[in-house]
Amino acid sequence: MRLRRGPYAPSVPTLRLRPSSMAAGGSALARDDDGRVVFVDGALPDELVEAEVFDEHTDYARAAVVQVIEPAEGRVAPPCPYVGAGCGGCGWQHVAPQLQLELKRDIVLDALRRIGRLTSADVSAGKPLPSTGYRTTVRMGV
């Protein structure tokens, strides 16, 4: 169920969350007080954030960071001024480049374990890319 916006919309719920990992797509994975999964845009694992819910379902919700209360060690100021305006082109700019590699590697390993049932997959992080001026997408068959 999408939450309505506008003058007659109900108040938007905010949650205080501490994500545990990153999910495919770049959102951080957290759980609310009831144990429901919340995908948090703009958050990193192990940081405390206040997030505004913008999409609710029975078994999960989607939220966006409103305030970072306790930042993660790998959080950096995004170099592009359009990130905060909702551009959406570079969703990882708030993450230090080395941490980006580690988190993306973890996402691939998690998918191989959960979906592919590969318990001993060997995945390297790949070579570092410049922090700006690139856009890459890799698709591989396994």
N, C-alpha and C positions, 0 to 999 in steps of 0.2 A: 504494500500500500504506500503510495507516494504521499508525503505530507503536503498539505495545501499551504500556499503562501498568499499573502494579501492581508487586507485590513480585518477580515473576518476569520482568518485562520487561527486555529488553536495555538497556544504557546508551544514553541519547539523545545523538545526535551534536550537537556545537556547532561553529559555523563562525565565523571572523573574516571579515567582509565589508565592502565599500565600495560601496553601491548607486550606480547611475548615473542613475536616473530613477524616476519614479513610474508605476505601472501602474493601469489602470482597476480600481476596487475599493478603492484606497487603500493597497495594499502597495507597498513600494519594490522595484525590480528590480535584482538583483545577479547576479553569476556566481561560482561556487565555483572552486577551483583547477583542476578538470577542465573548466571552461567551461560547466557545466550552469547553467541559469537557476534562481535562487532568489528567490521572492517573500517579502519580509521585512516582517511586520507590525510597525508601530511605528518603522520606520526612515525616514530622509530621504536624498535624494541627497547624495553627497559627504561623508557622515560614516562613521566607522569604528565598526562595531558587532560585538558577539559575539551570535550568534543560535542558538537551539535549534531544530533541525529537528523538526517534528511531523507532517509528511506527505511521503513520498518517492515519486517516480515515476521512470521511466527517464530522461525528458528534462527534468524539473523537480522542484523541491522547494518546500515551504512552511516557513517558519520564523518565529519570534517573537523580538524583541529581548530579550536577557537583561541586557545591559549596553551602554551607549553609551560608547565609548572616546574618540572625538574627535567631539563634537557639531557638527552643521551650524549655520551662522549663524542660520537661521530656526527653530531648536528653542526652544520655550518650555515652561514648566511648565504642565501641563493644569489649568484652573481647577476641574474637577469631580473630586471624590475617588473617584468610581466608575469612572473610566477604568482605573485600575490594577487594579481588581478584575475586569476583564473584561466590563464592561457591554456594550460594542459599539455603543452608541447614537451616539457621537460620535467616530469614528475619526481625526479630523484635529485634535484638541485640542492635540496636541503641536507643531503647526505654527503659526507666526505668521500672523495673518489675511491680510496682504498676500501672503505666500509661498503661502498656500493658493490664492489666486486665480491666481497665476502657474502653479503646478503643475497645477491643474485645467484651466487653459487649454491647457497643454502636452499633457495626456492627450487632450483633444478633438482638438487638431491632429494628434497622432500617429495617432489612429484614422482621421481623415479622410485622412491620407496613406497609411497602410498598407492600410486596408480599402477606403476610398472612392476611392483613387488620385487624390485632389485635391491637386495640388502647390502651388497658390497660394490656399488657403483663408484667408479673413480672419475671425478669431475674436477678439472682444473679451473681456476678462476678466470683464465684468459689474460690477454695483455691489457694494460691500462690504456684508456682512451683519454684524449684531452678533456678537461672539465667542461668546456663549452665548444660550440661550433661543430657538433656532430649529431647525427641521428642514425642509429643502426637498428635493424631488426634481423634476428637470426631465427630461421625455422629449420629444424632437422627432424628426420625420421629416425626412430629408434627401433 
